[in-house]
Amino acid sequence: MRRGVLSTGSLIVAVVLLLAVNILAATALGGFRVDLTQNHLYTLSDGSRAVLDKLDEPITLNLFFSQKALRDVPQIQAYAARVKALLGQYVAHSHGKLQLKVIDPEPFSDAEDRAVQFGLRGLPVGGPGGENAYFGLAATNSTDGEEVIPFLSPASEDTLEYDLTRLVYKLGQGKRPVVAVLSSLPVNGSIVPMTQQQAPPWAVIEQLRELFDVRVLATFDKKIPDDVDLLILIHPKDLSPATLFAIDQFALRKGRVLALLDPYSDVEAPPRDPIMPTMTMPKTPSDLGPLLGAWGIDMQPDKVIADREAARMVSFSDQAPAQEYLVWLDLKSDHFDPKDVVTARLTQMYMNTVGALSKKDGASVEFTPLMTSSRQSMLVSADGLDKPDPESLLREFKSSDRSYTFAARVQGALKTAFPDGPPEGAEAPATVLKQSAVPANLIVVADADFIYDRFWAQVGEFRGSRMVQPFADNGAFFINAVDNLSGSGDLISVRSQGTYARPFTVVQAMNRAAQDRFRAAEQRLQAELEQTERKLAELQAARGDQGGPLLSAEQQQEIARFQAERVRLRRELREVQRSLRRDIDRLETRLKFVNIALVPLLIGFAAVLVGVTRGRGRRSTGEHHVAG
């Protein structure tokens, strides 16, 4: 009786303690959290916190989420919960500068009108009036600044923190970054020799002007303006030592350069022979002379990458069949660094005659590949590329069994390429730097042609306006790189985080292995089928014009043997599939047991063990008192 009363009393005390702990945690600990996710999905990076610490004016974050319309879409519901939690972290670390408003834009409401006015993209969900659902973010500052993420797609989850920090950073800046472009290619438009008409600028330059304050520099300029935030070099050729010195000092002073170099430019017009103007001369590469070595980078200016896996199918004449051209590359997502915000979202790019980059021996910079070739690659000479010969490249191809880097991010302290001082004719600044004043952040690409219109988009005219329809991510990569490098060092340090979705990688590996076995068996069946058909054709040809039955006894036996073999192979294929399903079911059962049964059993066992231990302690204490 007494023991029962004690047990009931202990249970009441435990419940009271549980409630007390929860109340204490809610009041005393406030927003204390522990992020146990592998990629720290709910923890802001140091770069994001630094951006928030530097906010000088209030910003309002308007999160539009159609709760009712999207309640039956579990993926978006789960992602919306993560977005709200992460935005809560931004507000908590903003020192009162950020205000979050969650708005449900129901159909035909004022809230929906606001969402449309901000430019949010509606997701059609049907209904009698053709209703749309919204899941986007519109942010405003105290003046007239406005930044919008039209739709928060789960597909862009790995760059979510970067997108949010970039949005806050832009609203806190107040002015557009200044970007300078220096190029030997006609990126800013040119006069067409045949028609003497003005050709428009390249589409990426027009897009650049919509987002940044763009200054176009001449290749003979000897000074980079002091207000420039980012310098873009596009196939910089035949630069004088004075111009190279100006670039060197800018890189040391500002540390922000996007360099598109090229061992062989397909876009560039061949130079004319000064002695015989009707003749052309070989094209020369752009490698920035002594600057690359000073930046800790090596590039072979006379070599391009030939990649068997990424080669495009091309035909250079109407009569010739399409074949692999190893130096024209069709790049998919596995060629891009998924951890860098500049390349994380890229899915496909087309690039021609790209060079190879590597970190220079002994360099102290951090060299991070952004784009790489497959291991079925080799370096080939750039000579002769003016006369494409796909067949010869295929015939002479020998894989080096290594991957080559052709786009990289370079970070760290740089040294000057002019240790002996400014060259003759240079405009020396008041203070000539010998090493970086700030940590440098450069992106170097061993190709410049990829931003030319025809390599990534269809450009046309519609009612007096130019229409750009991308079919590849070339332009997106260029704009991403400019956007990233023109921001602060805090923004650049925010990297891709990963996703909250955790796939069963073991199950996927089993699935792939079983599919490989299934494919091998299927190929074996197809090979035997073709062999039997050849045998039947040979038997039929051997009969010639002799009369007789339509099929001989030997042919009938061969067909019967093939049919029996086909039944056996089909049975084998079914067994492979059953084995695959059986292995996956077993693994799924084990996972369910661990998650549903084993963990609670272990917790229960631990509780019983603690209870028994405490009980023995109490009995030992009681026996001791009785004995006393």
C-alpha positions as CSV (number, residue, x, y, z in Angstrom):
1,M,0.0,0.0,0.0
2,R,2.7,2.3,1.0
3,R,4.8,1.4,-2.1
4,G,1.8,2.2,-4.4
5,V,1.3,5.6,-2.8
6,L,5.0,6.3,-3.3
7,S,4.8,5.3,-6.9
8,T,1.8,7.5,-7.5
9,G,3.5,10.3,-5.7
10,S,6.7,9.8,-7.8
11,L,4.6,10.0,-11.0
12,I,3.0,13.2,-9.9
13,V,6.3,14.7,-8.9
14,A,7.8,13.7,-12.3
15,V,4.9,15.4,-14.2
16,V,5.3,18.6,-12.1
17,L,9.0,18.6,-12.7
18,L,8.4,18.1,-16.5
19,L,6.1,21.1,-16.6
20,A,8.4,23.2,-14.5
21,V,11.4,22.4,-16.8
22,N,9.3,23.4,-19.9
23,I,8.2,26.6,-18.3
24,L,11.7,27.4,-17.1
25,A,13.1,26.7,-20.6
26,A,10.5,28.9,-22.3
27,T,11.1,31.8,-19.9
28,A,14.7,31.7,-18.9
29,L,16.3,30.1,-22.0
30,G,14.2,32.0,-24.5
31,G,15.3,31.2,-28.1
32,F,18.1,28.8,-27.1
33,R,18.4,26.1,-29.8
34,V,20.7,23.3,-30.7
35,D,21.2,22.5,-34.4
36,L,22.0,18.8,-34.8
37,T,21.5,18.6,-38.6
38,Q,24.6,17.4,-40.5
39,N,25.0,20.6,-42.6
40,H,23.8,23.0,-39.8
41,L,20.8,23.9,-41.9
42,Y,19.3,26.1,-39.2
43,T,22.4,27.9,-38.1
44,L,23.6,31.1,-39.8
45,S,27.1,31.2,-41.1
46,D,29.6,33.8,-39.9
47,G,29.2,35.7,-43.2
48,S,25.5,36.1,-42.8
49,R,25.9,37.3,-39.2
50,A,28.5,39.8,-40.3
51,V,26.1,41.2,-42.9
52,L,23.3,41.5,-40.3
53,D,25.7,43.2,-37.9
54,K,26.4,45.9,-40.4
55,L,22.8,46.8,-41.2
56,D,22.1,50.5,-40.7
57,E,18.4,50.7,-41.6
58,P,15.3,48.6,-40.9
59,I,14.2,46.0,-43.5
60,T,10.9,44.3,-43.8
61,L,10.7,40.7,-45.0
62,N,7.3,39.9,-46.4
63,L,7.0,36.1,-46.8
64,F,4.0,35.2,-48.9
65,F,2.9,31.6,-48.4
66,S,-0.5,30.2,-49.5
67,Q,-1.1,27.9,-46.6
68,K,-4.5,26.5,-47.7
69,A,-3.7,26.1,-51.4
70,L,-0.4,24.3,-50.7
71,R,-1.5,22.2,-47.7
72,D,-1.6,19.0,-49.9
73,V,1.9,19.5,-51.2
74,P,4.1,18.0,-48.4
75,Q,7.4,18.8,-50.0
76,I,6.6,22.6,-50.1
77,Q,5.1,22.4,-46.7
78,A,8.3,20.9,-45.2
79,Y,10.4,23.4,-47.1
80,A,8.2,26.3,-46.0
81,A,8.8,25.3,-42.4
82,R,12.5,25.4,-42.9
83,V,12.3,28.8,-44.6
84,K,10.3,30.3,-41.7
85,A,12.8,28.8,-39.2
86,L,15.8,30.2,-41.0
87,L,14.1,33.7,-41.4
88,G,13.5,33.6,-37.7
89,Q,17.2,33.2,-37.2
90,Y,17.8,36.2,-39.4
91,V,15.4,38.3,-37.3
92,A,16.9,37.1,-34.1
93,H,20.5,38.1,-35.1
94,S,19.5,41.4,-36.7
95,H,19.5,43.5,-33.5
96,G,16.0,44.6,-34.3
97,K,16.8,45.7,-37.9
98,L,14.7,43.0,-39.6
99,Q,11.0,42.5,-39.3
100,L,9.3,39.3,-40.6
101,K,5.7,39.3,-41.8
102,V,4.1,36.0,-42.9
103,I,1.2,36.7,-45.3
104,D,-1.3,34.2,-46.7
105,P,-2.4,35.6,-50.1
106,E,-5.8,34.0,-50.4
107,P,-7.4,34.2,-53.9
108,F,-8.8,37.6,-54.9
109,S,-7.6,39.3,-51.7
110,D,-5.6,42.4,-51.1
111,A,-2.7,40.2,-50.0
112,E,-2.8,38.5,-53.4
113,D,-2.8,41.9,-55.1
114,R,0.3,42.8,-53.1
115,A,2.0,39.6,-54.1
116,V,1.3,40.3,-57.8
117,Q,2.5,43.9,-57.4
118,F,5.8,42.7,-56.0
119,G,6.2,40.4,-59.0
120,L,5.9,37.1,-57.2
121,R,5.3,34.1,-59.4
122,G,2.0,32.3,-58.9
123,L,1.7,28.5,-59.0
124,P,-1.5,27.5,-60.7
125,V,-3.6,25.3,-58.5
126,G,-6.8,25.2,-60.5
127,G,-10.2,26.0,-59.0
128,P,-13.2,27.7,-60.6
129,G,-11.4,31.1,-61.0
130,G,-8.0,29.7,-62.0
131,E,-6.5,30.4,-58.5
132,N,-2.7,30.7,-57.9
133,A,-0.6,29.7,-54.9
134,Y,2.4,31.8,-53.8
135,F,5.6,31.0,-52.0
136,G,7.9,33.9,-52.4
137,L,9.7,36.7,-50.5
138,A,9.5,40.4,-51.0
139,A,11.8,42.7,-48.9
140,T,11.8,46.4,-48.6
141,N,14.0,49.0,-46.8
142,S,13.1,52.4,-45.4
143,T,13.6,54.2,-48.7
144,D,12.4,52.8,-52.0
145,G,14.6,49.7,-52.2
146,E,13.0,46.5,-53.1
147,E,14.4,42.9,-53.6
148,V,12.2,39.9,-54.5
149,I,12.6,36.1,-54.7
150,P,9.6,35.3,-56.9
151,F,9.4,31.7,-55.9
152,L,11.2,29.8,-53.1
153,S,11.7,26.5,-54.9
154,P,12.9,23.5,-52.9
155,A,15.2,22.8,-55.9
156,S,17.2,25.9,-54.8
157,E,17.4,24.8,-51.2
158,D,21.2,24.4,-51.1
159,T,21.7,28.1,-51.8
160,L,18.8,29.3,-49.6
161,E,21.0,31.1,-47.0
162,Y,23.1,32.7,-49.7
163,D,20.0,34.0,-51.5
164,L,18.5,35.4,-48.3
165,T,21.8,37.0,-47.2
166,R,22.3,38.5,-50.7
167,L,18.8,40.0,-50.5
168,V,19.5,41.6,-47.1
169,Y,22.9,42.8,-48.2
170,K,21.6,44.5,-51.4
171,L,18.9,46.3,-49.4
172,G,21.5,47.5,-46.9
173,Q,23.8,48.8,-49.5
174,G,21.7,51.5,-51.2
175,K,23.8,51.8,-54.4
176,R,24.6,49.5,-57.3
177,P,28.1,48.1,-57.4
178,V,30.5,49.6,-60.1
179,V,31.8,47.0,-62.5
180,A,34.5,47.6,-65.1
181,V,34.8,45.5,-68.3
182,L,38.1,45.3,-70.2
183,S,38.0,43.1,-73.3
184,S,39.7,42.6,-76.7
185,L,36.4,41.1,-78.0
186,P,33.5,43.3,-79.2
187,V,31.4,42.6,-76.2
188,N,30.0,46.2,-76.2
189,G,28.9,46.0,-79.8
190,S,30.8,46.9,-83.0
191,I,30.4,48.0,-86.6
192,V,29.6,45.1,-89.0
193,P,32.1,45.4,-91.9
194,M,29.7,44.1,-94.5
195,T,26.7,46.3,-93.7
196,Q,28.5,49.1,-91.8
197,Q,25.7,48.9,-89.2
198,Q,26.1,48.9,-85.4
199,A,25.9,45.4,-83.9
200,P,24.4,45.4,-80.4
201,P,26.3,44.5,-77.3
202,W,26.4,40.8,-76.2
203,A,23.4,39.8,-74.2
204,V,25.3,39.2,-71.0
205,I,26.6,42.8,-71.1
206,E,23.1,44.1,-71.5
207,Q,22.0,42.0,-68.5
208,L,24.9,43.3,-66.6
209,R,23.8,46.9,-67.1
210,E,20.4,46.1,-65.7
211,L,22.0,45.0,-62.4
212,F,25.2,47.0,-62.1
213,D,26.8,50.3,-62.9
214,V,29.0,49.2,-65.9
215,R,32.1,51.0,-67.1
216,V,33.8,49.8,-70.3
217,L,37.6,50.2,-70.4
218,A,39.9,50.2,-73.3
219,T,42.7,47.6,-73.6
220,F,45.2,50.5,-73.6
221,D,44.0,52.2,-70.4
222,K,46.7,52.6,-67.8
223,K,44.4,53.2,-64.8
224,I,41.4,51.4,-63.2
225,P,39.0,54.0,-61.6
226,D,39.1,54.1,-57.9
227,D,35.3,53.6,-57.5
228,V,35.3,50.3,-59.4
229,D,34.3,47.4,-57.2
230,L,34.9,44.5,-59.6
231,L,37.2,44.2,-62.7
232,I,36.0,41.8,-65.5
233,L,38.6,40.7,-68.0
234,I,37.3,39.1,-71.2
235,H,40.0,37.6,-73.4
236,P,42.5,40.4,-72.5
237,K,45.1,40.2,-75.3
238,D,48.1,42.3,-76.2
239,L,48.0,44.4,-73.1
240,S,50.9,46.7,-72.5
241,P,53.0,46.4,-69.3
242,A,51.4,49.7,-68.1
243,T,47.9,48.2,-68.4
244,L,49.0,44.9,-66.7
245,F,50.5,47.0,-63.9
246,A,47.1,48.8,-63.4
247,I,45.4,45.4,-63.2
248,D,48.0,44.1,-60.8
249,Q,47.5,47.1,-58.4
250,F,43.7,46.8,-58.6
251,A,43.9,43.1,-57.7
252,L,46.1,43.9,-54.7
253,R,44.0,46.9,-53.6
254,K,40.4,45.6,-54.2
255,G,41.0,41.8,-54.6
256,R,38.0,41.3,-56.9
257,V,38.7,40.1,-60.4
258,L,36.7,37.9,-62.9
259,A,39.1,36.8,-65.6
260,L,37.9,35.0,-68.7
261,L,41.0,33.8,-70.5
262,D,41.2,31.7,-73.6
263,P,43.9,29.6,-75.3
264,Y,41.9,29.8,-78.6
265,S,38.9,32.0,-79.1
266,D,36.4,30.8,-81.7
267,V,34.7,34.2,-81.6
268,E,37.7,36.3,-82.3
269,A,38.3,37.3,-85.9
270,P,41.7,36.1,-87.1
271,P,44.2,38.9,-87.1
272,R,45.4,40.3,-90.5
273,D,49.0,40.0,-91.7
274,P,50.3,43.6,-91.6
275,I,52.4,43.0,-94.7
276,M,49.8,41.1,-96.7
277,P,46.4,42.4,-95.5
278,T,44.5,39.8,-97.5
279,M,46.2,37.0,-95.4
280,T,45.3,36.1,-91.9
281,M,47.6,35.2,-89.0
282,P,47.2,32.5,-86.3
283,K,45.2,33.5,-83.3
284,T,47.1,34.1,-80.1
285,P,45.9,33.2,-76.5
286,S,45.1,35.5,-73.6
287,D,47.0,34.5,-70.5
288,L,47.7,37.9,-68.7
289,G,51.4,37.5,-68.9
290,P,53.1,37.6,-65.5
291,L,49.9,38.2,-63.6
292,L,48.7,34.6,-63.5
293,G,51.9,33.3,-61.9
294,A,51.8,36.1,-59.3
295,W,48.3,35.0,-58.5
296,G,49.4,31.4,-58.0
297,I,47.9,30.0,-61.1
298,D,49.3,28.0,-64.0
299,M,47.7,27.8,-67.5
300,Q,49.1,26.2,-70.6
301,P,48.3,28.8,-73.2
302,D,48.8,26.5,-76.2
303,K,46.7,23.5,-75.0
304,V,43.0,22.9,-74.8
305,I,41.0,20.1,-73.1
306,A,39.6,17.2,-75.2
307,D,37.0,15.3,-73.2
308,R,35.5,12.1,-74.6
309,E,32.5,12.0,-72.2
310,A,31.5,15.6,-72.6
311,A,32.2,15.9,-76.3
312,R,29.4,17.3,-78.5
313,M,28.0,15.8,-81.6
314,V,28.7,18.2,-84.5
315,S,28.8,18.3,-88.3
316,F,30.8,20.9,-90.2
317,S,29.1,20.2,-93.5
318,D,25.7,19.1,-94.8
319,Q,27.3,15.9,-96.3
320,A,29.3,14.8,-93.3
321,P,27.6,12.8,-90.6
322,A,27.6,14.2,-87.0
323,Q,30.4,12.9,-84.9
324,E,32.1,13.7,-81.5
325,Y,34.2,16.9,-81.5
326,L,36.3,16.4,-78.4
327,V,37.1,20.1,-77.8
328,W,33.5,21.3,-77.9
329,L,32.0,20.4,-74.6
330,D,28.4,19.7,-73.4
331,L,28.8,20.1,-69.6
332,K,26.2,18.7,-67.2
333,S,25.8,19.2,-63.4
334,D,28.5,16.7,-62.5
335,H,31.1,19.0,-64.0
336,F,30.2,21.9,-61.6
337,D,31.2,22.3,-57.9
338,P,27.9,21.8,-56.0
339,K,29.2,23.5,-52.9
340,D,30.0,26.9,-54.4
341,V,27.0,29.3,-54.8
342,V,28.2,30.4,-58.2
343,T,28.0,26.9,-59.7
344,A,25.5,25.1,-57.4
345,R,22.5,25.6,-59.6
346,L,24.0,25.1,-63.0
347,T,22.6,22.2,-65.0
348,Q,24.1,22.6,-68.5
349,M,26.7,24.7,-70.2
350,Y,28.3,24.7,-73.7
351,M,31.9,25.6,-73.9
352,N,34.4,25.4,-76.8
353,T,38.2,25.0,-76.7
354,V,38.8,25.5,-73.0
355,G,42.2,25.6,-71.4
356,A,43.5,23.9,-68.3
357,L,44.1,25.7,-65.0
358,S,46.1,24.5,-62.0
359,K,47.6,25.8,-58.8
360,K,51.2,26.9,-59.2
361,D,53.7,24.9,-57.2
362,G,54.5,26.6,-53.9
363,A,51.7,29.1,-54.2
364,S,50.0,30.0,-50.8
365,V,46.6,30.8,-52.3
366,E,43.6,28.6,-51.9
367,F,42.7,27.1,-55.3
368,T,39.1,25.7,-55.6
369,P,38.0,24.1,-58.8
370,L,34.6,25.3,-60.0
371,M,34.4,23.4,-63.3
372,T,36.3,20.2,-64.2
373,S,36.4,17.8,-67.1
374,S,35.8,14.1,-66.8
375,R,38.6,11.6,-66.3
376,Q,38.3,10.6,-70.0
377,S,40.2,13.7,-71.0
378,M,43.6,14.8,-72.4
379,L,45.3,18.0,-73.5
380,V,45.7,18.7,-77.2
381,S,47.5,21.4,-79.1
382,A,45.6,24.5,-80.0
383,D,47.3,24.6,-83.3
384,G,45.1,23.7,-86.2
385,L,41.8,24.4,-84.5
386,D,41.0,26.9,-87.2
387,K,40.4,23.8,-89.4
388,P,38.3,21.5,-87.3
389,D,39.1,17.8,-87.8
390,P,36.9,15.7,-85.4
391,E,37.9,12.4,-86.9
392,S,41.6,13.1,-86.4
393,L,41.0,14.0,-82.7
394,L,39.1,10.8,-82.1
395,R,41.8,8.7,-83.8
396,E,44.6,10.2,-81.8
397,F,42.7,10.4,-78.5
398,K,44.4,8.7,-75.5
399,S,42.8,9.4,-72.1
400,S,45.2,10.7,-69.4
401,D,42.8,9.3,-66.8
402,R,42.7,12.6,-64.9
403,S,40.3,15.5,-64.5
404,Y,41.3,19.0,-65.6
405,T,40.2,22.3,-64.1
406,F,39.1,25.0,-66.4
407,A,37.3,27.4,-63.9
408,A,38.5,28.0,-60.4
409,R,38.1,30.3,-57.4
410,V,41.4,31.7,-56.0
411,Q,41.5,33.2,-52.5
412,G,44.1,34.5,-50.2
413,A,47.0,36.9,-50.2
414,L,48.6,37.9,-53.6
415,K,52.0,39.3,-54.5
416,T,52.7,41.8,-57.1
417,A,53.9,40.7,-60.6
418,F,56.1,43.8,-60.6
419,P,58.5,43.5,-57.7
420,D,60.9,45.9,-59.2
421,G,58.4,48.7,-59.3
422,P,56.1,50.2,-62.0
423,P,57.1,49.6,-65.6
424,E,57.9,52.4,-68.0
425,G,54.8,54.4,-69.0
426,A,52.7,53.2,-66.1
427,E,50.6,55.6,-64.0
428,A,51.7,54.7,-60.5
429,P,49.3,55.3,-57.6
430,A,50.3,57.2,-54.6
431,T,51.1,54.0,-52.8
432,V,52.4,51.1,-54.9
433,L,51.4,47.8,-53.3
434,K,53.8,44.8,-53.1
435,Q,51.2,42.4,-51.7
436,S,47.4,42.3,-51.0
437,A,45.8,45.0,-48.9
438,V,42.8,42.8,-48.5
439,P,42.3,39.0,-49.0
440,A,41.8,38.5,-52.7
441,N,38.8,36.6,-54.2
442,L,39.3,35.9,-57.9
443,I,37.4,33.7,-60.4
444,V,39.4,32.6,-63.4
445,V,37.9,30.7,-66.4
446,A,40.0,29.3,-69.2
447,D,37.4,30.2,-71.8
448,A,35.9,33.5,-72.9
449,D,33.7,32.4,-75.8
450,F,31.0,30.8,-73.6
451,I,29.3,34.2,-73.0
452,Y,28.9,34.9,-76.7
453,D,25.2,34.9,-77.6
454,R,25.0,31.9,-79.9
455,F,26.7,29.6,-77.4
456,W,23.9,29.8,-74.8
457,A,20.8,31.7,-76.0
458,Q,18.5,32.5,-78.9
459,V,18.5,36.3,-79.4
460,G,15.9,37.9,-81.5
461,E,13.8,41.1,-82.0
462,F,10.2,41.4,-80.9
463,R,8.4,44.7,-81.4
464,G,11.6,46.7,-81.2
465,S,12.9,44.9,-78.1
466,R,15.6,42.2,-77.9
467,M,14.4,38.9,-76.6
468,V,16.9,36.5,-75.0
469,Q,15.8,32.9,-74.6
470,P,18.5,30.9,-72.9
471,F,19.0,27.2,-73.7
472,A,22.1,26.8,-71.4
473,D,23.3,28.3,-68.2
474,N,26.3,30.1,-69.6
475,G,24.8,33.5,-69.0
476,A,23.6,32.5,-65.5
477,F,27.1,31.4,-64.5
478,F,28.6,34.7,-65.7
479,I,26.0,36.8,-63.8
480,N,26.3,34.6,-60.7
481,A,30.1,35.2,-60.7
482,V,29.8,38.9,-61.1
483,D,27.0,39.1,-58.5
484,N,29.1,37.1,-56.0
485,L,32.4,38.9,-56.5
486,S,30.9,42.4,-56.5
487,G,29.5,41.8,-53.0
488,S,31.3,42.1,-49.7
489,G,33.7,39.5,-48.3
490,D,31.0,38.5,-45.8
491,L,28.6,37.7,-48.6
492,I,31.2,35.8,-50.6
493,S,32.0,33.6,-47.5
494,V,28.4,32.3,-47.4
495,R,28.5,28.9,-49.2
496,S,26.1,26.3,-50.3
497,Q,24.7,24.4,-47.3
498,G,23.0,21.3,-48.6
499,T,19.4,20.1,-48.3
500,Y,17.2,18.8,-45.5
501,A,16.2,15.8,-47.6
502,R,18.3,12.8,-46.7
503,P,17.9,10.1,-49.3
504,F,18.6,6.4,-48.5
505,T,22.0,6.2,-50.2
506,V,22.4,2.5,-49.4
507,V,19.1,1.7,-51.0
508,Q,20.0,3.8,-54.0
509,A,23.4,2.0,-54.3
510,M,21.6,-1.3,-54.2
511,N,19.2,-0.2,-56.8
512,R,22.0,0.9,-59.1
513,A,23.9,-2.4,-58.6
514,A,20.8,-4.4,-59.4
515,Q,20.0,-2.3,-62.5
516,D,23.6,-2.9,-63.7
517,R,23.0,-6.7,-63.3
518,F,19.7,-6.4,-65.0
519,R,21.2,-4.4,-67.9
520,A,24.0,-7.0,-68.3
521,A,21.5,-9.8,-68.5
522,E,19.4,-7.9,-70.9
523,Q,22.4,-7.3,-73.2
524,R,23.3,-10.9,-73.0
525,L,19.8,-11.8,-74.1
526,Q,19.9,-9.3,-77.0
527,A,23.3,-10.7,-78.1
528,E,22.0,-14.2,-78.2
529,L,18.9,-13.1,-80.1
530,E,21.0,-11.4,-82.8
531,Q,23.2,-14.5,-83.0
532,T,20.2,-16.8,-83.5
533,E,18.8,-14.5,-86.1
534,R,22.1,-14.6,-88.0
535,K,22.1,-18.4,-87.7
536,L,18.6,-18.6,-89.1
537,A,19.6,-16.3,-92.0
538,E,22.6,-18.5,-92.8
539,L,20.4,-21.7,-92.7
540,Q,17.9,-20.0,-95.1
541,A,20.7,-18.9,-97.4
542,A,22.1,-22.5,-97.5
543,R,18.8,-23.9,-98.7
544,G,19.0,-21.8,-101.8
545,D,16.2,-22.3,-104.3
546,Q,15.5,-25.9,-103.1
547,G,11.9,-26.8,-102.6
548,G,10.5,-28.2,-99.4
549,P,8.9,-27.1,-96.2
550,L,9.0,-23.5,-95.2
551,L,11.3,-24.4,-92.3
552,S,13.6,-27.3,-92.1
553,A,13.9,-29.6,-89.1
554,E,17.2,-28.1,-88.2
555,Q,15.7,-24.6,-88.3
556,Q,12.8,-25.7,-86.2
557,Q,15.2,-27.2,-83.6
558,E,17.2,-24.0,-83.6
559,I,14.0,-22.0,-83.0
560,A,12.9,-24.3,-80.2
561,R,16.3,-24.0,-78.6
562,F,16.2,-20.2,-78.8
563,Q,12.7,-20.1,-77.3
564,A,13.8,-22.3,-74.4
565,E,16.8,-20.1,-73.9
566,R,14.7,-17.0,-74.0
567,V,12.4,-18.4,-71.3
568,R,15.4,-19.2,-69.2
569,L,16.8,-15.7,-69.5
570,R,13.5,-14.1,-68.8
571,R,13.3,-16.2,-65.7
572,E,16.7,-15.0,-64.7
573,L,15.7,-11.4,-65.3
574,R,12.7,-11.8,-63.1
575,E,14.9,-13.4,-60.4
576,V,17.2,-10.4,-60.5
577,Q,14.2,-8.1,-60.0
578,R,12.9,-10.2,-57.2
579,S,16.3,-10.3,-55.6
580,L,16.5,-6.5,-55.8
581,R,13.1,-6.0,-54.3
582,R,13.9,-8.6,-51.6
583,D,17.1,-6.9,-50.6
584,I,15.4,-3.5,-50.5
585,D,12.5,-4.8,-48.4
586,R,14.9,-6.4,-45.9
587,L,16.8,-3.1,-45.6
588,E,13.5,-1.2,-45.2
589,T,12.4,-3.6,-42.5
590,R,15.6,-3.1,-40.6
591,L,15.4,0.7,-40.9
592,K,11.8,0.6,-39.6
593,F,12.8,-1.6,-36.7
594,V,15.6,0.7,-35.7
595,N,13.5,3.9,-36.0
596,I,10.2,2.6,-34.6
597,A,11.1,-0.2,-32.2
598,L,14.8,-0.4,-31.3
599,V,15.3,3.2,-30.1
600,P,12.1,3.2,-27.9
601,L,13.1,-0.3,-26.6
602,L,16.6,1.0,-25.7
603,I,15.1,4.0,-24.0
604,G,12.7,1.8,-22.1
605,F,15.5,-0.6,-21.1
606,A,17.5,2.3,-19.8
607,A,14.6,3.6,-17.8
608,V,14.0,0.2,-16.2
609,L,17.7,-0.2,-15.5
610,V,17.7,3.2,-13.8
611,G,14.6,2.3,-11.8
612,V,16.0,-1.1,-10.7
613,T,19.3,0.6,-9.7
614,R,17.5,3.2,-7.6
615,G,15.3,0.6,-6.0
616,R,18.3,-1.4,-4.9
617,G,19.8,1.7,-3.5
618,R,16.7,2.5,-1.5
619,R,16.4,-1.1,-0.2
620,S,20.1,-1.1,0.8
621,T,19.6,2.2,2.7
622,G,16.5,0.8,4.4
623,E,18.3,-2.4,5.5
624,H,21.2,-0.3,6.8
625,H,18.8,1.8,9.0
626,V,17.1,-1.4,10.3
627,A,20.4,-2.9,11.2
628,G,21.4,0.3,13.0
